[in-house]
Amino acid sequence: MAIATPEAVEARIVEALASFGPDIDQVTREATFEELDIDSLDLVELAQIVEDDYGVELKGDDMKNLKTVGDAIDLVVARAQ
Amino acid sequence: MRRRVVITGVGAVTPLGVGADVLLRRWVAGESGIADGEGACRDFDAAEHLSKKEIRRADRFAHFAMVASDEALAAAGWNGDGEKPYRSERIGCVLATGIGGLGSLEGQHDILRDSGAKAVSPLSVPLFMVNAGAAALSMRHGLRGPAFSVGSACAAGSHAIGTAARMIQTGDADAVITGGAEATLTPLARASFVAAGALSPSGISRPFDARRDGFVMGEGAGILVLEDAERAAERGAPVLGEVRGYASTSDAFHLTATEPEGTYAAAAIEAALRDAALAPAEVDYVNAHGTSTELNDSSETKAIKRVFGEEVARTVPISSTKSAIGHLLGAAGAVEAIATLLAMRERVLPPTVGLEQPDPELDLDYVPLSARPFSPKGERPIALSNSFGFGGHNVVLCLEGVASA
């Protein structure tokens, strides 16, 4: 399992989100999922990736409150500690 | 009087290329889209037409449907992004598929087996559900009327068009985007059709030929825009033809084999002609189901003779689109209806490609090898398009072409 440093988590999440559709340079910490056209199905896929890589299990309630890419990165980093 | 239904736009993705016109042009030239025993859409690159998100959120069969629908709507003069000619709730979508997103289903099953249940994608069901194509078109084009898929195996494409026409006739919708899509060139589908004894061991699609030994599987989509004829005329829509008649019957005989005498296929042809208020002698062309299986081509020939009578049957040109592209299963009826409409417009009888050794038992005019001029008896050509499916489903469409310019 990968070490969940903030830099590593950010890089992984940005890469994953970009693979779902948006251009990678759109995927900044400040970008909202709405702007990126990332919906609930994408977030479930993101959760699968995060769990595989860092062993962090995210539930539906966790995901509901995420608005931006930065929110997701911070949550994964916090949970991994 | 019931509402008349016209076709105002068509689009296709087939083994002969991306586009409806290329399908007819290459078929008329006697070309085949079949290579290595399969009719794959080799010229189709989803990335040329769809975004990354659209590609990963839909199975290949829905990709075909989306691309063909863009062409059909553009041809009908419907701006893809702008105002539709009808209120969105008055536009339906009826799409056929034989199987649905089989490639996605197989892929997710591999993931389940190899990596466990938690690795299965949340997109799985929307990828492989049979209505994925109808849902994709509804969302892509903002179609908010009745939208669903029909399944009747290899008869489904024609069932979709017939159902769509009925929806307009009864007033449930003013326009319906319809057709079919299929993408089952997968290991499981190949193995399954081989096991059923339906797939050609030689890999050659030669309907009505003495050496025919089964069908060749193809993939692709055909999409048609159907509109209430009056409303279409009011908006000055381009008209490619009319759905004059539609009927379907079932053999209730065998899971996969057609009833050998073509009794109920004939009943469907008769009923479609009755629905169109036309006599057999008024038919100018029959686009056959013509699968290249021993049984279909024989029972279909018998069905045509039963309806037309031996003498008239011999005078009606018949050809099989499957000779050029293979069998597109749930998309077949839709693609074949499109090819028929375009052939009527171009006044050309497309050939049964590869029909070199006539079967002495099959003695009708199958337009072997080379296209011929199409001389309709009346001002507007009349054609039948036959589709028969596993399960014993028989569907016949009666299509009218346009008067010559």
Interface residues (C-beta under 8 A of the other chain):
Chain A: S19 F20 G21 D37 L41 V44 E45 Q48 E51 D52
Chain B: S51 K52 K53 R56 R57 K118 A119 S121 P122 L123 P126
